[in-house]
């Protein structure tokens, strides 16, 4: 993993000036790549790179330069060994053992369509020196970030937006409409970000910039479910279980490719436990595992973690998290996420990556994306219930299923709560017949954010606008997806790519120079499982059914059978004491700072903050926790945009310095 940056001058420029600027842009990215940095500079294109050495430690320095190409690459091409053999058969000659050179040669031989051959996580900038064309691409699911800012006939690229804060005369500002969209969906749609004029290269796309022709083209090379009609279905459910085990084992196997040791996160849930068990079956030698535990038993999963560690006999390290550690590190975590958060869950992962790095581990496998591909989220159960209820809206029996939605939330089963729950879900019976059916509940739960924003911004919750933007993201075969497949598409294009893989994935591991790898995000696995019958994944309300059945006997029954417990950390309780809100959070949420930044409505915030003036209540609800975390992190993210850190490159770590 690495940090990359680039400057593409549409009308040419002064190479010496670009050289100074690219070094400024790379400096704040060195937490992503602490092992070395390099630059390549001309009057048209300037590329920078901060390296985290994983494969070919001695020969993979970047920017990687050949006679015809220059490449700055962030990520891993897991199938680089197989692709290298394929390229050699086409006459390619290699001078390194790195996947970086394999990426370049594959595109050189097969053209930009060669990107479809990659199994990996990546973002890259590839410059064709002869044709003066730039190709920038991103992996299928958005595992690795890449942002674009166009300013004064110049296009800037970077792995993180803080690199743009070094550009003279530029300062990040919120786009109010996008900020609300992010608040409602936990992400912005299409290629937008919460910041004005900054967009993201979309997952599954590459972009072509032609200096001579003055053209720019965006090409989508992948969309979820594109092989729906060509996938061979398993003949039986038992066959599906065997295929899942085979696909996951292969995915883990190639993600263990590394010239440095690979560790595994163990959360206590089924996803990470399965990944750890597969790793043990492949690797055999003892490996390191890592967990977070919580002093608050509401969030702690150490009992299940310890069971898995005992089974693996791994070399285990855990990090204990209490309210103070969340409070004291939220500000720094927001620095790395660069956008508002909705909970404090990234903070323990931020701290855990520091522990991993101190343990001399640079790569970890984690269980992200199982919930998306195997229907593990609450949204799948809720949508299934609503669609079933819709068929007989007057039924007395069908809404009784509400009581079985959440086994870990006792109030759902309480008779005196049923009427309230029924009224709540009944409202969605008429809202789930369009492309945004799967997001209806999330939008409703987060709708209060629209009331918190500064009235002068002129933005409001506009469902038609959201629906229109959502429709522009849909693939041609979307109408052939089942309701639950449509929900999967929405979750993967919103929550997964723009929030979980960023705020709880890439940004938290890379904050300390640790690379996260996600075996459930192997596109071969995802495309095959996507086409399976829905009830292989969600049987009744039993989530991830095929996974549970396939790995029964391989991991402890207590983990197989436990109800899903979403990964969380204490939110409001981390910032509120008996005397009220703690000092730092109180300052960011003070009337003075709310008015100074102008993002939120000061009267709304004043009323909201009164809830916490007398100390912590025993239990705050979802909306209070979400809104508190969102407002506080939005203020903090804007602070970091206005007050960027000063980071300097270390001359002794410079590995490439080429001007042409």
Beta strands, then each sheet from edge to edge (+ up, - down):
strand 1: 2-9
strand 2: 36-41
strand 3: 45-51
strand 4: 64-65
strand 5: 69-77
strand 6: 120-128
strand 7: 133-138
strand 8: 147-151
strand 9: 154-158
strand 10: 198-200
strand 11: 205-210
strand 12: 215-220
strand 13: 262-265
strand 14: 288-294
strand 15: 315-321
strand 16: 363-366
strand 17: 515-518
strand 18: 538-539
strand 19: 542-543
strand 20: 576-577
strand 21: 580-581
strand 22: 654-659
sheet 1: 10+ 8- 9+ 1- 3+ 2- 22-
sheet 2: 4+ 5- 6+ 7- 11+ 12-
sheet 3: 15+ 14+ 13+ 16+ 17+
sheet 4: 18+ 19-
sheet 5: 20+ 21-
end
